[in-house]
Amino acid sequence: MYTKNNSKFFITFGPLQHLDNKNVVFGEVIDGFSIIENLKSLAGNGGTPLKTALITKSGEIEMLNRN
């Protein structure tokens, strides 16, 4: 999905060789993995979603020091 500054946001479920050495990859699911599994169930052949998934109430999570 494109934003106003032409950035892309991907949720991936496996390796994507065509993105190697071209994009910054970051992120980790620390809670709510069942939501990711639900999103995965919407994936159709070739990456085209079977239904629309709307992500709301997203943002930064304050991280506690894990040391």
MOUR-V529836 format. One record per backbone hydrogen bond with DSSP energy under -1.0 kcal/mol. CO is the residue of the C=O (numbers start at 0). NH is the residue of the N-H. If there is no record, write none. Layout:
co | nh
CO | NH
CO | NH
This chain:
co | nh
2 | 5
6 | 2
15 | 18
16 | 19
18 | 21
18 | 22
31 | 34
32 | 36
33 | 37
34 | 38
35 | 39
36 | 40
38 | 41
39 | 42
41 | 49
43 | 46
44 | 47
